[in-house]
Amino acid sequence: MAVTVREKIRGSGIWWVFISHNGIRKSKKIGPDKRLAQEVAKKIEARLVLGDFGLKPDEKVPTFKEYVNGWKGSDGKQNAGWLDRYARLALKASTCRSYENLLKADILPVFGNKRIDEISSRMIGEFVVDKFRAGLRSATVKNLKHCLSSVLQYAHRPDGFISSNPARTVQVPRPEDERPAREPDPFSWEDRQILEDTFKKHYPAYYPFVLTGFRTGLRIGELMALQWGDIDFKNRLIHVTRNITRNKVTSPKSKASVRFVRMTSQLMDELKALRLERKEEKLKMGWAEMPEWIFCNSKGNFIQYSHFVNRVWNKAMEKSGLRRRTPHDMRHTYATLRLSKGDSLAEVSKEMGHGTTGITYSTYYKWLPKESRSDIDELDNLHLSAPYTHPETKKELPEMANSLI
């Protein structure tokens, strides 16, 4: 049984009483007087305890599975589920696909047959613990919790099936001894040069692509999604505004991922040469327009990741004689080489599109310079002084002023 008082539309100043009892839910508009609404709620709650409120089962509360996929109401009308009404419309395609997989494999087997208003924070907390015991990593458990929370938040608002989101207060800890799923395996300065030379010799059409990856640290999807309009040759900048995931053009990973990244002189010269090559190719291929994609196939479309990895990258790695790495290690290389030469952590983090410097530090702290740029022994020197730690008194201020004249 639940009787709650809240605004149906936050900030409207109009108070409603919401009732959820034995699978039946009702709502009653009270008006601008919150105190009156609270008094009405108390009376309703008392009558529910006595069993004489006379609620009619005119609105069915769906199970979690029904709410996700769709359900038939008491009136026989088919209601669209959370997937169709929200997830497939508002979430990125990759996120929606991930949530569908998590729901099918892990969440629905546990919560599917429970009514949406029966799920509690305690149940969700036990679910989190069970997943850790099953050997899942904290990142996976956190994704499960986010998916569950997204469904329940929509059930709370705008649907009003529950008075609050029970997943909101559930924490997902990260075990202290948990290791990353995959440690970064960046190229050294020498190995980077070997691989670039390999591409230049054996796969010259992909050399600009690899050079851009090593010199900018873009995610592979951001790299594939680059268009000529993103390049500012005058200011030597690349504007990252889109991503390609599973051969679909989408938005970048996060707000911080929309960013400007500087080009090196070598990269700028290479892209200028590539643009000239594309103009010549346009005439040769009979294209009406030059392809908008910087890195494109023979038809002018963006290159596909699986094709690049299987037919180009893996073969180039074998020819180079280096140990096997993935294209994502170009991004790791960009970060580690910059940090190892003393570039600012904040600057590297921003150009990589990380939301916080903490992400950059926790991932690449091993590659930060071990040598300090300051002399720690200066702390032992009694003759050195820091003027800002000894503020002058007011009496001394006139003398200081005179010395500046």
C-alpha positions as CSV (number, residue, x, y, z in Angstrom):
1,M,0.0,0.0,0.0
2,A,1.3,3.4,-0.9
3,V,-0.3,6.8,-0.7
4,T,1.9,9.7,-1.7
5,V,1.5,13.5,-2.2
6,R,3.4,15.2,-5.0
7,E,3.1,17.5,-8.0
8,K,2.2,15.6,-11.2
9,I,4.2,18.2,-13.1
10,R,7.2,19.3,-11.0
11,G,7.1,23.1,-10.3
12,S,3.4,23.4,-11.3
13,G,2.2,24.1,-7.7
14,I,-0.7,21.8,-8.2
15,W,-0.7,18.9,-5.7
16,W,-2.1,15.4,-6.3
17,V,-2.7,12.3,-4.1
18,F,-1.4,9.1,-5.7
19,I,-2.7,5.7,-4.5
20,S,-1.1,2.3,-5.3
21,H,-2.9,-0.6,-3.5
22,N,-3.1,-4.3,-4.3
23,G,-2.1,-3.7,-7.9
24,I,-4.5,-0.9,-8.4
25,R,-3.5,2.7,-8.8
26,K,-5.5,5.9,-8.6
27,S,-4.7,9.6,-8.6
28,K,-6.7,12.6,-7.4
29,K,-6.1,16.3,-8.1
30,I,-6.3,18.4,-4.9
31,G,-5.1,21.8,-6.0
32,P,-2.5,24.4,-4.8
33,D,-2.9,23.6,-1.1
34,K,-0.2,21.1,-0.2
35,R,-1.4,20.8,3.4
36,L,-4.9,19.9,2.3
37,A,-3.5,17.3,0.0
38,Q,-1.5,15.7,2.9
39,E,-4.7,15.6,5.0
40,V,-6.6,13.9,2.2
41,A,-3.8,11.4,1.9
42,K,-4.0,10.5,5.6
43,K,-7.7,9.9,5.4
44,I,-7.3,7.7,2.3
45,E,-4.5,5.8,4.0
46,A,-6.7,5.2,7.1
47,R,-9.6,4.0,5.0
48,L,-7.3,1.6,3.1
49,V,-6.2,0.1,6.4
50,L,-9.9,-0.5,7.3
51,G,-10.5,-1.9,3.8
52,D,-13.5,0.4,3.0
53,F,-12.1,2.7,0.4
54,G,-13.8,0.8,-2.4
55,L,-11.0,0.9,-5.0
56,K,-12.0,-0.6,-8.3
57,P,-9.4,-2.5,-10.4
58,D,-9.6,-0.1,-13.3
59,E,-5.9,0.2,-14.0
60,K,-3.5,-2.8,-13.9
61,V,0.0,-2.4,-12.6
62,P,2.2,-4.3,-15.0
63,T,5.0,-6.7,-14.1
64,F,8.5,-5.5,-14.9
65,K,8.7,-7.7,-18.0
66,E,5.3,-6.3,-19.2
67,Y,6.4,-2.8,-18.5
68,V,9.6,-3.2,-20.6
69,N,8.0,-5.0,-23.5
70,G,4.4,-3.8,-23.4
71,W,1.2,-5.0,-21.7
72,K,-2.6,-5.1,-22.1
73,G,-4.4,-2.9,-19.6
74,S,-7.7,-3.7,-17.7
75,D,-9.6,-2.0,-20.5
76,G,-8.1,-4.4,-23.1
77,K,-6.0,-1.7,-24.6
78,Q,-2.4,-2.6,-25.6
79,N,0.2,-0.3,-23.9
80,A,3.6,0.2,-25.5
81,G,6.5,-0.8,-23.3
82,W,9.5,1.1,-22.1
83,L,11.6,-0.1,-25.0
84,D,9.3,1.4,-27.6
85,R,8.2,4.5,-25.7
86,Y,11.6,5.6,-24.4
87,A,14.7,3.5,-25.1
88,R,14.5,3.2,-28.8
89,L,13.6,6.9,-29.2
90,A,15.8,8.6,-26.6
91,L,18.9,6.4,-26.1
92,K,21.8,6.0,-28.5
93,A,21.5,2.9,-30.7
94,S,24.5,1.3,-29.0
95,T,23.2,2.0,-25.5
96,C,19.7,0.7,-26.4
97,R,21.2,-2.5,-27.9
98,S,23.4,-3.0,-24.8
99,Y,20.4,-2.5,-22.4
100,E,18.3,-5.0,-24.4
101,N,21.0,-7.6,-24.0
102,L,21.4,-6.9,-20.3
103,L,17.6,-7.1,-19.8
104,K,17.3,-10.4,-21.6
105,A,20.3,-12.1,-20.0
106,D,20.4,-10.8,-16.4
107,I,17.6,-8.5,-15.4
108,L,14.3,-10.1,-16.6
109,P,15.1,-13.6,-15.2
110,V,15.3,-12.0,-11.8
111,F,12.7,-9.1,-11.9
112,G,10.6,-10.0,-14.9
113,N,7.6,-11.6,-13.0
114,K,7.5,-9.0,-10.2
115,R,5.0,-6.2,-10.3
116,I,6.7,-2.9,-11.0
117,D,5.6,-1.5,-7.7
118,E,6.9,-4.5,-5.7
119,I,10.6,-4.0,-6.6
120,S,12.5,-2.5,-3.7
121,S,15.9,-1.0,-3.1
122,R,16.8,-4.0,-1.0
123,M,16.0,-6.4,-3.8
124,I,18.2,-4.4,-6.2
125,G,21.0,-4.3,-3.6
126,E,20.8,-8.1,-3.3
127,F,20.8,-8.4,-7.1
128,V,24.1,-6.3,-7.2
129,V,25.7,-8.6,-4.6
130,D,24.6,-11.7,-6.4
131,K,26.2,-10.4,-9.6
132,F,29.5,-9.8,-7.9
133,R,29.4,-13.3,-6.4
134,A,28.8,-14.6,-9.9
135,G,32.2,-13.1,-11.0
136,L,30.9,-10.1,-12.9
137,R,33.2,-7.0,-13.0
138,S,32.1,-3.7,-11.3
139,A,31.7,-2.0,-14.7
140,T,29.3,-4.7,-15.8
141,V,27.3,-4.6,-12.6
142,K,27.1,-0.8,-12.8
143,N,25.7,-1.1,-16.3
144,L,23.1,-3.5,-15.1
145,K,22.1,-1.1,-12.3
146,H,22.0,1.8,-14.7
147,C,19.7,-0.1,-17.0
148,L,17.4,-1.2,-14.2
149,S,17.3,2.4,-12.9
150,S,16.5,3.8,-16.3
151,V,13.4,1.6,-16.5
152,L,12.2,2.3,-13.0
153,Q,12.8,6.0,-13.3
154,Y,10.4,6.1,-16.3
155,A,7.9,4.0,-14.3
156,H,8.2,6.7,-11.6
157,R,7.9,9.7,-14.0
158,P,6.1,10.2,-16.2
159,D,4.0,7.0,-15.7
160,G,3.5,7.3,-11.9
161,F,3.4,3.5,-11.2
162,I,5.8,3.9,-8.3
163,S,6.3,6.8,-5.9
164,S,10.1,6.8,-6.3
165,N,13.0,5.1,-8.1
166,P,14.2,2.3,-5.8
167,A,17.5,1.9,-7.8
168,R,18.5,5.4,-7.3
169,T,20.1,5.0,-3.8
170,V,21.8,1.6,-4.6
171,Q,25.5,1.9,-4.7
172,V,27.8,-0.3,-6.9
173,P,31.2,-0.6,-5.2
174,R,34.4,-1.3,-7.0
175,P,36.6,-4.0,-5.3
176,E,39.9,-2.6,-4.2
177,D,41.8,-5.5,-5.8
178,E,39.9,-5.5,-9.1
179,R,42.2,-5.1,-12.1
180,P,41.2,-3.4,-15.4
181,A,39.6,-5.7,-18.0
182,R,42.5,-4.9,-20.3
183,E,45.6,-3.0,-19.5
184,P,46.7,-0.4,-22.0
185,D,49.4,-1.7,-24.3
186,P,50.8,1.4,-26.0
187,F,53.5,1.5,-28.6
188,S,56.9,3.0,-27.8
189,W,58.3,5.8,-29.9
190,E,60.3,3.3,-31.8
191,D,57.5,0.8,-32.3
192,R,55.2,3.5,-33.4
193,Q,57.6,4.5,-36.1
194,I,58.0,0.9,-37.2
195,L,54.3,0.4,-37.6
196,E,53.8,3.7,-39.4
197,D,56.6,2.8,-41.9
198,T,54.9,-0.6,-42.4
199,F,51.7,1.0,-43.4
200,K,53.4,3.6,-45.6
201,K,55.2,0.8,-47.5
202,H,52.6,-2.0,-47.6
203,Y,49.2,-0.2,-47.1
204,P,49.8,3.4,-48.2
205,A,46.0,4.1,-48.7
206,Y,45.6,3.6,-44.9
207,Y,48.7,5.4,-43.8
208,P,46.9,8.8,-43.3
209,F,44.3,7.0,-41.2
210,V,46.9,5.4,-38.9
211,L,49.0,8.6,-38.7
212,T,45.9,10.5,-37.6
213,G,45.1,7.9,-35.0
214,F,48.6,8.1,-33.5
215,R,48.8,11.9,-33.6
216,T,45.4,12.8,-32.2
217,G,44.4,10.0,-29.9
218,L,40.8,9.9,-31.3
219,R,38.7,6.8,-30.6
220,I,38.5,4.5,-33.6
221,G,34.8,5.4,-34.2
222,E,35.6,9.2,-34.1
223,L,38.5,8.6,-36.5
224,M,36.3,6.8,-39.0
225,A,33.6,9.5,-38.7
226,L,35.9,12.5,-39.6
227,Q,34.7,14.6,-42.5
228,W,36.6,17.4,-44.4
229,G,34.4,20.0,-42.8
230,D,35.9,19.0,-39.4
231,I,39.4,20.1,-40.4
232,D,40.5,23.7,-39.7
233,F,43.9,23.9,-41.6
234,K,44.3,27.5,-40.7
235,N,44.3,27.0,-37.0
236,R,45.5,23.3,-37.2
237,L,42.5,21.9,-35.4
238,I,40.2,18.9,-35.8
239,H,36.6,19.3,-34.5
240,V,35.3,16.0,-33.2
241,T,31.5,16.0,-33.5
242,R,30.4,12.5,-34.4
243,N,31.2,8.8,-34.0
244,I,30.6,5.5,-35.9
245,T,29.5,2.5,-34.0
246,R,28.5,-0.8,-35.6
247,N,28.5,0.9,-39.0
248,K,26.1,3.6,-37.9
249,V,26.9,7.3,-37.6
250,T,26.0,8.5,-34.1
251,S,27.0,11.2,-31.6
252,P,30.2,11.1,-29.6
253,K,30.5,9.0,-26.5
254,S,29.8,11.9,-24.1
255,K,29.6,15.7,-23.9
256,A,33.3,15.9,-23.2
257,S,34.0,13.9,-26.4
258,V,32.8,16.9,-28.5
259,R,36.1,18.7,-28.7
260,F,38.9,20.3,-30.6
261,V,42.1,18.4,-31.1
262,R,45.3,20.0,-32.4
263,M,47.2,18.7,-35.4
264,T,50.9,18.2,-35.6
265,S,52.7,19.8,-38.6
266,Q,53.3,16.3,-40.1
267,L,49.7,15.4,-39.8
268,M,48.5,18.6,-41.3
269,D,50.8,18.2,-44.3
270,E,49.6,14.6,-44.8
271,L,45.9,15.5,-44.7
272,K,46.5,18.4,-47.2
273,A,48.1,15.9,-49.5
274,L,45.2,13.5,-49.0
275,R,42.7,16.1,-49.8
276,L,44.5,16.9,-53.1
277,E,44.6,13.2,-53.8
278,R,40.8,13.0,-53.2
279,K,40.2,15.8,-55.7
280,E,42.1,13.9,-58.3
281,E,40.3,10.7,-57.4
282,K,37.0,12.5,-57.9
283,L,37.8,13.2,-61.5
284,K,39.2,9.7,-62.1
285,M,36.2,7.9,-60.5
286,G,33.6,10.2,-62.0
287,W,32.1,11.2,-58.6
288,A,29.7,14.2,-58.7
289,E,31.2,15.4,-55.5
290,M,34.3,14.7,-53.5
291,P,33.4,12.2,-50.6
292,E,32.7,14.0,-47.4
293,W,34.5,11.3,-45.4
294,I,38.2,11.9,-45.0
295,F,38.9,8.1,-44.8
296,C,36.7,6.4,-47.3
297,N,36.6,3.2,-49.5
298,S,36.5,3.0,-53.2
299,K,32.8,3.9,-53.3
300,G,33.3,7.1,-51.2
301,N,31.7,5.7,-48.1
302,F,33.3,5.6,-44.6
303,I,35.6,2.6,-44.0
304,Q,34.2,-0.3,-42.0
305,Y,36.0,-1.3,-38.8
306,S,35.8,-5.0,-39.3
307,H,37.2,-4.7,-42.8
308,F,40.1,-2.5,-41.6
309,V,41.0,-4.8,-38.7
310,N,40.8,-8.1,-40.5
311,R,42.2,-7.1,-43.9
312,V,44.6,-4.3,-43.1
313,W,45.6,-3.8,-39.4
314,N,46.2,-7.5,-38.5
315,K,48.3,-8.0,-41.6
316,A,50.3,-4.9,-41.0
317,M,51.0,-6.0,-37.4
318,E,52.4,-9.3,-38.7
319,K,54.6,-7.6,-41.3
320,S,55.9,-5.2,-38.7
321,G,57.2,-8.0,-36.5
322,L,55.8,-6.3,-33.4
323,R,53.6,-8.0,-30.9
324,R,49.9,-7.9,-31.6
325,R,48.0,-4.9,-30.5
326,T,44.6,-3.4,-31.4
327,P,43.7,-0.1,-33.2
328,H,42.6,1.3,-29.9
329,D,46.2,1.1,-28.7
330,M,46.9,4.1,-31.0
331,R,44.8,6.1,-28.6
332,H,46.7,4.7,-25.6
333,T,50.0,5.5,-27.4
334,Y,48.9,9.1,-27.9
335,A,48.2,9.5,-24.2
336,T,51.3,7.7,-22.9
337,L,53.8,9.4,-25.2
338,R,52.4,12.9,-24.3
339,L,52.3,12.2,-20.6
340,S,55.8,10.6,-20.6
341,K,57.3,13.7,-22.1
342,G,55.7,15.9,-19.4
343,D,52.6,17.4,-21.1
344,S,49.9,18.7,-18.8
345,L,47.5,16.0,-17.5
346,A,44.6,18.4,-17.9
347,E,45.5,19.2,-21.4
348,V,45.9,15.6,-22.5
349,S,42.6,14.7,-20.8
350,K,40.7,17.5,-22.5
351,E,42.1,16.6,-26.0
352,M,41.3,12.9,-25.4
353,G,37.7,13.8,-24.6
354,H,37.7,12.4,-21.0
355,G,35.0,13.8,-18.7
356,T,37.5,14.3,-15.9
357,T,41.3,14.2,-15.4
358,G,40.7,11.4,-12.9
359,I,39.8,9.1,-15.8
360,T,43.1,10.0,-17.5
361,Y,45.1,9.6,-14.4
362,S,43.7,6.3,-13.3
363,T,44.2,4.8,-16.8
364,Y,47.7,6.2,-17.5
365,Y,49.3,7.0,-14.2
366,K,52.1,4.4,-14.8
367,W,53.4,6.6,-17.7
368,L,53.6,9.8,-15.8
369,P,57.2,11.1,-15.5
370,K,58.9,9.7,-12.4
371,E,61.4,12.5,-12.3
372,S,60.3,15.6,-10.4
373,R,61.0,19.0,-12.0
374,S,61.6,20.6,-8.6
375,D,64.3,20.1,-6.1
376,I,62.8,18.6,-2.9
377,D,66.0,19.4,-1.0
378,E,65.2,23.1,-1.1
379,L,62.9,22.4,1.8
380,D,66.0,21.9,3.9
381,N,67.5,25.3,3.0
382,L,66.9,27.8,5.8
383,H,68.1,30.7,3.7
384,L,65.4,30.3,1.0
385,S,62.2,32.1,1.7
386,A,58.8,32.3,0.0
387,P,57.6,35.9,0.4
388,Y,53.9,35.0,0.1
389,T,54.2,32.9,3.3
390,H,55.4,36.0,5.2
391,P,52.9,38.8,4.5
392,E,54.2,42.3,5.1
393,T,52.7,44.3,8.0
394,K,50.9,47.6,7.3
395,K,53.8,49.7,8.6
396,E,56.1,48.2,6.0
397,L,53.8,48.9,3.0
398,P,54.9,52.6,2.5
399,E,58.6,51.5,2.3
400,M,57.7,48.8,-0.3
401,A,55.7,51.3,-2.3
402,N,58.7,53.8,-2.3
403,S,61.0,51.1,-3.5
404,L,58.9,50.7,-6.7
405,I,59.1,54.4,-7.5
